[in-house]
C-alpha cells in the first residue's frame, strides 16, 4: 500500500494504530468544524445577507451534495491508492475553499465555495473507515470507530463556541478563515505522520482484492445484496436527516421560539455535540463489550431514545424551564449525532477490508441524501407550518429507524436470512 512503513513490527503495530486513530480523529474534527459552520453562523448570515431559513439550510445542502457526488469515486480511489495520500488531498480540497470563503460578499459565493469544500469532506469517511479496518481488529473496531467519530461532534461543539466568540470580538470572516487554515495545517501533519499499515510476515497476504474491474464490481454487488446492508442504506438517510436538522436549526429554533440568547442557544448545541461525542464512543463500547460485537441491538435502543428527544423538543414552549431544552438536546445529541459509529462499523465489516472504501462510498452516497434534503426540508416546514412539525418529523424518522432494525432482528430469529456480519 502507498506510504507503508516496513519498520512497523508486530510488537509496535498496535501502539502505532492509536497514533493513526489520533490523526484520523483530528482530521475528522477540523473538517467537521467546517461542515458545522452554518448552524452557529445562521443568525449572522440571516441578518447580513437577508436569508430565509430554507436558504440557510441550502448552504449545508450544497456542501453535502458535492460530498455525495465525490463519495463513490473517492471510495474507489481510497481502495486503490490507500488512505494516506487521499487524506492529504481531502484536507487540502476542503481547506482552501474555506479560507477563501472569508472573502464572501454574497449568498451565491457561499453556495459555490461550500460545494467545492464539500468535495473534500465527501472523502473523509471512506478514508478513515479504510484506515481503521486495517489498523484495528474486530475486538476494538467499533470502539475505535466511535473515538474517530467523536471528531465530528467535537468539531461541531468547538465551532459552536468558537464562531460566536470570534464574531463578537472580530468578525465571522475570521472564524471561517481559521477553520480553513486548521485544515491545511492538518494536511501537512498527516503527510508527515500518517503511515499505511504494512502486511506483516506473520499475517500472510491480506484478504485478496479483486484483480479486475469486473471482479471488483461483482464483489461489490455481492456485498450490496446482503439484507442487513440494504436496510442499513435505507435507515442512514433518516438518521442523517435528523442530525443535520439539529445542527442547522437548533440554535435558530431556541432563539426564535423560546427567546434564548444566541449564547444560551449555542450552549444547547454545544451540549448536544458533546453528548454526540460521548454517544459515538459509548455506543461503540456497548456494541463491542456489552453485546459482544452485535451492532443492531444498540441501534434499536438509540433510535428509541432519539424519538423521545425529538418529541420532547417538539413540545417545548416559552413556559418550559430553561434546563429542559438541555435535556432534550442531550438525548438528541447522544443518538441522532452519536449513531453513526456503530452503523459505519457494521457496513465496513460487511464489506471486508479490501472493499471498505468502495462500500463506504456507496453508503455515504445514499446516507447523505438525508443530509442534502434535511436542512432545506426542515427549514421549509418550519417556515410554512412551524418548528413543531419539523421536530415531529425527525421523531417519526427515529421510529422508522428502530423498526428497520427490529425487522432485521426478526429475520435473524427466524433463521431464514443471513444477517451476520461474519
C-alpha angles and dihedrals in degrees: 000000000000115000095009120157116221090194090074105101133192089261098055098029095091093050093048089051088067090053089052089049090052091052093048092047093051091046090050090048098054093042091049090052085063095045092051096044096102098062096060091039094049097099092046095046090046090057099037097047100023093239131174122228090256091053091052089051090050091063089062090044092054091055093048094042089060089045090056092049092055098038101091097038091048091047090055090046091052091053090050104036102028133241100280101066093038091051091056092046093050093051092049094046091053099035099056097053091048092052090050091047089073085077094058115141099169144033090248090057090057093049094050097047094040087057093049090049089049090065088067094043091052091066103052100080093053091046096048094042090052091050095049093046089057100039101042134054123227089261092069103017101103090044091051090046090051092051091049091048091055084076087072096053097037088051089053092047093049094048091047088060100032100050098052090048094049091043093054095041099039123343140306086243091067090053093055091047092052091053091053093049091050090055092051091048090051090051089057093048092048091052090055104039109025114097131182113239110251124219106255121217092243090058100049120204119345124243102301116253119217110272096211136044089242092053092047092049090051092050092049091050090050092052092045090054090067107113092221092056093045092054089042089058090053095048102045095067089055094055092040089054089057093044095055093040089058094044095047102040113020092090093045092045094052092045095048103035104030098030092238117164115248089251094052092044089048089053089058090053091047090052090049091051093048090048088050091053090051090046094053091055094036097051089047092053091044090051094046099040112020097038096029095237097323106142100183105062092056090050092053090050094048092047091057091049089049090055091053092050095048093045091051091050091052091059097049117122139174088268092059116109114258093244095057097074087053090055093051090044090055092050092048092044096051090050115024090038097029099050106085104071091069094043093047091049091051092050093047092050090051089052099045126221099291096050097035094106095047095046091045088053090055093045092048091049091054097037096050091058082084090051093050097049097030103079098042093042091047090048094046092051090048091049094047105034108008137265092281091074093045092056091042090055090053090051091053091050089055090054091051089053091053090048092053094055093041085058090054091050089051090053089050093053092048089053091218097115135047105242103153121111094222 
